Amino acid sequence: MHLGGYVWKRSVFAIVTIFVALSFNFVLFRVLPGSAVSSLARVPHASAELKHALEAQFGLDKPVWEQYFLYLRELLHGNLGVSFANRQPVSANLLEAFGNTLPLVATGTVIAIVLGIATGIYSAVRRGTVGETVSTNLAVLFYAFPTQFLGMMLLILFAGYLPSVGMSDPFAVGFSPGEQFVDVLRHLILPVTTLILTLYAENTLIVRSAMLETLGEDYILTARAKGLPLRRIISSYALRNAMLPIVTQVALTLGSIVTGAILIEVIFSWPGIGRALYSAVLSRDYPMLQGGFLVVTVTVVLLNYLADLLYYRLDPRLTR
Amino acid sequence: MTGPEAGKASAARRRSAWSGVGAALTRPAAIIGLGIIGFFLVLSIFAQWIQPYSSSTPSCGVFDPPSPAHWLGCDDGGIDVLSLVIQGGQVSMFVGFTSAGMAIIIGSIFGILSGYFGGWIDTVLMRITDYFIVIPQIVLMIVVAAVWGPSLSHVIIVIGALLWTSTARVIRAQVKTLRERTYIHRVESLGAGHLRIIWRHIVPQLAPLLIANAVLAVTVAIFNETALAFLGLSDPTAVTWGTIMEHAFDRNAISAGAWWAIVPAGLCVAAVIVGAYLWGTSIEDALNPRLRISYLSARSWRLRPLVGRGPDAL
């Protein structure tokens, strides 16, 4: 594949995927039977003006295909309707929630990947030793525990010592910016730890099997025969080649990251996207539900796209 | 070829698909895994007779701690946790097995069709698979379950309909290599139809791979069920490992210090998943001889075995 061809293909794929998700979202909420309840204008306790405005914007009295185009048009303008729960625009609600989710998921994922690569390499290189058995079995064990279970165990163990609800102290009036920052950090510890424990195990197992594949290659034998130091063989020969399957597979764990984040936000009452989705389900807040679905899907598709680009950077065969 | 001769030939083929797998299944990891799964299967089949108390009517006080009469204590409604977990296992295993079965069927149809026929069928089916892989499944499950309403059959359908992607990928790759084997070409030139080739000559070769995949799919299905249940999207009246944890969390078992209302269900989920993982990966390892050798082995200096090299390569 020549230069650009790969990037171009992946870009088209990402755009088409987002479009499919948008259309699926429309069909699920407006066309399928039973979705009449989700009429966007049925905001409880809304003024007559708001209802009329929503009906006009989304053409709710028009035929379905026309509604579809209006839906796409409003989407491009960032209009996702009005939340049933607090009568605020869905986009404003989601933006705030997204800003809260980001620090939690970003810290947890980055630490989990670094930790997973370290333990994965250790498990592959030291295969057959006691250390490897412990490290691999520990990973399998954490991989096996449901996220909500790990979260609840941490709650039981540390509830007295670390803040366990929300992302800041509600009585923190008159805190200096520095103190506020420390307060949020303290609130982050338990949810981030839960996320790391959930994710690192899967990463360990992925890195371990990718490394085992490359450690059996002839070029490792050659490198060893040349007398290269172990560290060099691992980092520039084995890991460098194992990175390709690792990037592909770690990108596929984005789904577990999303699942983990949703469960963790519910357990620790973290006011992010996951909790927004959860309360949208509980209160049958359909505009929020479909808005949340869109935001998460688009984010995951974009991150996958980034992983594809990273793959392109890593694999010289694609740039030739 | 007729009668016994054909039978012998197909037996030989089956042996070749299973070669190495049999040895892998006698490894301690595989036996432990199988033992764990078997234990929980027996437990859930005989759930009605094994439970010491009723799983629907109270038999002790609210959040009573574990005692000789109630080994695992009681939940918020005074219901014996041990009975709940046994009963919940039945439903969780049922959800796991049915939705995994569904996923395996869809996945193998996709994988076999696109691997066997190739061309535009392959392109179309794999594009569809790619979309399903990228879309965050749990969020889709939440949306679908929320729109349809919470019920156990919806949970099974939603999990099954979204879980098949990795199976489809793996099966496709395997069928693609099988397709080029000499014996398939021979059968083809003898005039066998597509259906016959697929059913008699390809599916039997896929058996170990399908079993490994099915086992791993069961774990993901049970996992997803607990997640959906925790978000209140499972049937609220059904007792599953997921709803047990959800009820305990909702009714403040944590602030009451009643860890015994949460821990048993969580440990059961973990045990089943470890069991399935050990068993599934033993089969997978056996099917991938490259994983057996490492030139950086810490203990010994081993060369790669001849399996996986030359014309004999898997």
Boltz contact constraints between the chains, C-beta under 6 A:
constraints:
  - contact:
      token1: [A, 17]
      token2: [B, 131]
      max_distance: 6.0
  - contact:
      token1: [A, 17]
      token2: [B, 134]
      max_distance: 6.0
  - contact:
      token1: [A, 20]
      token2: [B, 131]
      max_distance: 6.0
  - contact:
      token1: [A, 125]
      token2: [B, 296]
      max_distance: 6.0
  - contact:
      token1: [A, 126]
      token2: [B, 298]
      max_distance: 6.0
  - contact:
      token1: [A, 127]
      token2: [B, 294]
      max_distance: 6.0
  - contact:
      token1: [A, 128]
      token2: [B, 298]
      max_distance: 6.0
  - contact:
      token1: [A, 128]
      token2: [B, 299]
      max_distance: 6.0
  - contact:
      token1: [A, 129]
      token2: [B, 298]
      max_distance: 6.0
  - contact:
      token1: [A, 140]
      token2: [B, 274]
      max_distance: 6.0
  - contact:
      token1: [A, 140]
      token2: [B, 277]
      max_distance: 6.0
  - contact:
      token1: [A, 144]
      token2: [B, 270]
      max_distance: 6.0
  - contact:
      token1: [A, 144]
      token2: [B, 273]
      max_distance: 6.0
  - contact:
      token1: [A, 144]
      token2: [B, 274]
      max_distance: 6.0
  - contact:
      token1: [A, 145]
      token2: [B, 270]
      max_distance: 6.0
  - contact:
      token1: [A, 146]
      token2: [B, 226]
      max_distance: 6.0
  - contact:
      token1: [A, 146]
      token2: [B, 269]
      max_distance: 6.0
  - contact:
      token1: [A, 148]
      token2: [B, 230]
      max_distance: 6.0
  - contact:
      token1: [A, 149]
      token2: [B, 266]
      max_distance: 6.0
  - contact:
      token1: [A, 152]
      token2: [B, 262]
      max_distance: 6.0
  - contact:
      token1: [A, 155]
      token2: [B, 254]
      max_distance: 6.0
  - contact:
      token1: [A, 156]
      token2: [B, 254]
      max_distance: 6.0
  - contact:
      token1: [A, 156]
      token2: [B, 259]
      max_distance: 6.0
  - contact:
      token1: [A, 212]
      token2: [B, 291]
      max_distance: 6.0
  - contact:
      token1: [A, 213]
      token2: [B, 290]
      max_distance: 6.0
  - contact:
      token1: [A, 215]
      token2: [B, 294]
      max_distance: 6.0
  - contact:
      token1: [A, 215]
      token2: [B, 295]
      max_distance: 6.0
  - contact:
      token1: [A, 215]
      token2: [B, 296]
      max_distance: 6.0
  - contact:
      token1: [A, 216]
      token2: [B, 290]
      max_distance: 6.0
  - contact:
      token1: [A, 216]
      token2: [B, 293]
      max_distance: 6.0
  - contact:
      token1: [A, 216]
      token2: [B, 294]
      max_distance: 6.0
  - contact:
      token1: [A, 216]
      token2: [B, 304]
      max_distance: 6.0
  - contact:
      token1: [A, 220]
      token2: [B, 295]
      max_distance: 6.0
  - contact:
      token1: [A, 221]
      token2: [B, 295]
      max_distance: 6.0
  - contact:
      token1: [A, 224]
      token2: [B, 295]
      max_distance: 6.0
  - contact:
      token1: [A, 255]
      token2: [B, 136]
      max_distance: 6.0
  - contact:
      token1: [A, 255]
      token2: [B, 137]
      max_distance: 6.0
  - contact:
      token1: [A, 258]
      token2: [B, 136]
      max_distance: 6.0
  - contact:
      token1: [A, 259]
      token2: [B, 138]
      max_distance: 6.0
  - contact:
      token1: [A, 259]
      token2: [B, 227]
      max_distance: 6.0
  - contact:
      token1: [A, 278]
      token2: [B, 231]
      max_distance: 6.0
  - contact:
      token1: [A, 281]
      token2: [B, 146]
      max_distance: 6.0
  - contact:
      token1: [A, 293]
      token2: [B, 139]
      max_distance: 6.0
  - contact:
      token1: [A, 293]
      token2: [B, 143]
      max_distance: 6.0
  - contact:
      token1: [A, 296]
      token2: [B, 136]
      max_distance: 6.0
  - contact:
      token1: [A, 296]
      token2: [B, 139]
      max_distance: 6.0
  - contact:
      token1: [A, 297]
      token2: [B, 135]
      max_distance: 6.0
  - contact:
      token1: [A, 300]
      token2: [B, 136]
      max_distance: 6.0
  - contact:
      token1: [A, 301]
      token2: [B, 134]
      max_distance: 6.0
  - contact:
      token1: [A, 304]
      token2: [B, 134]
      max_distance: 6.0
